[in-house]
Amino acid sequence: MSYLLKYSAFAVFLLLGAGGSPAHAFRIVTEGGPKIQSDSGNFELGLNARAHLDVHSFSQDSANPAFPPFGSQTLTSDDGSGFNWRRTYATLTGKFYRLNFKFENDFAAGDFPHTLRETWVSTKLGSGLVTVGQFKPYRGMEELTSSNEITLMERPSTSSTGIYNGRQFLMGMGYKDTIGGKFGYGVDVMSLGHMGLPIEGLTYGGRAVWLPISEEGTTVHFGFSFSRDHATAESLSAGAVDVYGGRIGIRKSLGTAGAGMAAGSSTQTTFAAEAAWALGPVTVQGEYANSRLDNTHLVGGAQKDSTVQAYYVQASWFVTGEKALYRKERGTFGKPTPISKLGALELAIRYDLAENTMQSLMADPCRTGTSKCQVEVITLGANWYVRPGLRFMLNYYVTEASIGNVGPGTANRKDEPYVISFRTQLSF
């Protein structure tokens, strides 16, 4: 908290002291969060915050000693059920002539400075925007959607919840631009580390989007992204997981690049495609990602690579008639303001699958000793938008974790757990 106060005080000093402007040259704006703006438009300081309080109920499956831990085999004494602060953000944004900045901290995420999220400065360069600092690499649609605006409580396996595990906010440089309102792109070069970690490893990639239809009430979106992560012993590892039930939920590794080596660097190469269609109150979207992890395991003493594929299909419907908003600066969908004083009601469903296609009894990149490594999740959701800044979310997850068998004559194993999650979301 002391770091945030210091940065805030410094920003206020810059704002009020710049150019010796008199106090009456500034005004306070409350729409979209409190802001102090200069009449000249050269200076601005804004404060935003969000708080997401979750409660989970996990099915209590007993661990089976005949099979490795997989799926929901959680012990009844420590199954993750209960309350937790999923996010408690404080965000400071501002403008100083042509320079924009953002400083964001999540007090629910652990110890500082690992709690820092987006922390960057940006400025116009040509027709686009160049950003330097810590932010999200330009990857998939759901990954880049704000946590305040995601339709379901957790992101799918095509995001940092899955194939980009642990690499949501990275340090580096990016450039993005839009062309004619129909096309957009972003490219980035970043270290595989965030604040508080050594600046080691390297990732580079980009994303392009196309809007063949973009008009009131109808949006058609297509996108493609590429990334290549070079991990070292000192950087964040390059690997894929499947997680459901939130930050304290159930986690299963689908392979880690370099895990089959004694030491050295490793790479993960990912190609992903996305598509979405919004027609009135209905939105349908999906993404597919194919990720190549090198040197994940050994077979007969030889190092082998893995291919992890992940995809999801999601649909949502505003029962009360609202229409999803499309945010061109991000190439993602946002949420509308409720029409009625009673708020807006949205229903949603998502099917999500992630698997390591190389898993077998001989090849074991998932470290389960089984013939299959695949997780499917169906999520049902209901959102009640009481007013701008206040939302209640209810999610029901049903999962089928297929791990095949552990040898000839044994039966295929499937865990079919469920999770019920509820969130109270406040933001301004």
Secondary structure, DSSP 8 states (H G I E B T S, - for coil): -HHHHHHHHHHHHHHHHGGG--GGGEEEE-TTS-EEEETTSSEEEEEEEEEEEEEEEE------TTS-S-TT---TTS---EEEEEEEEEEEEEEETTEEEEEEEETTSSSTTTTEEEEEEEEEETTEEEEEEEE--S--HHHHS-TTT-SSSS--TTSTTTTTTT-SSEEEEEEEEEETTTEEEEEEEE-S--TTS-S--EEEEEEEEEEEEEETTEEEEEEEEEEEEEE-TTS---EEEEEESSTTSEEEEEEETTTTSSSS-EEEEEEEEEEEEEETTEEEEEEEEEEEEEEEEEETTEEEEEEEEEEEEEEEEETT----EEETTTTEEE----SSTT-EEEEEEEEEEEEETT-SSS--TTSS-SS--EEEEEEEEEEEEEETTEEEEEEEEEEEEEEE-SSTT---EEE--EEEEEEEEEE-
